[in-house]
Amino acid sequence: MDKQEYHVVSFSGGKDSTAMLLKMLELGMKVDCILFCDTGLEFPDMYTHIEQVEKHINRKITIVKAKEDYEYLMLEKPIKRKQEAQLTLRYGFQPKGYGWAGPKMRWCTEKLKSQPRERFLRELRKEYDIIEYVGLAADEGYRLKRLVNQRENHRHPLIDWEMTEADCLQFCYERGFTWNGLYKYFDRVSCWCCPLQSLTDLRILYKHFPDLWAKLKEWDDKTWRDFKTDYSVAKLAARFDLEEEFIRDGRPINNRVFFDALKERMNG
Ligand code: SF4
């Protein structure tokens, strides 16, 4: 016998999935579950936004979380590694925790997002045919090429409605959602501490979110993996400070003089 369909909206709290959810509800589309995977690493304004969405739609959002939090996994968790001997040789001790994520080792995506989400959906699949709504904007069609976004049970309403990222943001603004200005700073909003974010976004974090930057520095001081290939968090702060000084003096920050001064500052 065919299972009954169950309609799940993948909700990150960002502009695209917020616009998708609001428009689906406005059009009277069936939504059985609004699913948010909480990494614990969202900007505080994002958590406020999620509460505002719940109030606006007068519905509960289902929140799933990993059993162990990011800080424990990154800094403390004992991990069996194949390269145990090399790491001990390199660092002089056996590193604890996964450390910062890297381009080839996004352990946190797996542990904090994919696994809790899958665990939740696996249970539902026993009873239902899950139809999942994913907030890919029309100008992100390239992401559709990724296998994970091509599953038969996935739907992409924003692409069907030809809503671009800018349209989604405007749609949310028109309904009174502002994220307290997060999208005035960032084009995309994700985990505030992600080492894979651009220097531009890290510069904004340093300048406008000092409390989060202090936490970033605290974690960086405690972990064994480099934050970025060329920079620790402290070195990044030194770079951003130097940039400010150069800009104040009307000097460019993309030439040899700047990078020589930076080298000196970092080694000093
Ligand atoms: S956005 Fe960055 S920090 Fe967050 S889960 Fe993905 S890789 Fe990890």
Residues whose N, C-alpha, C, O or C-beta is under 5 A from the ligand:
A	BS01	SF4	A101 R106 C108 T109 S190 C191 C194
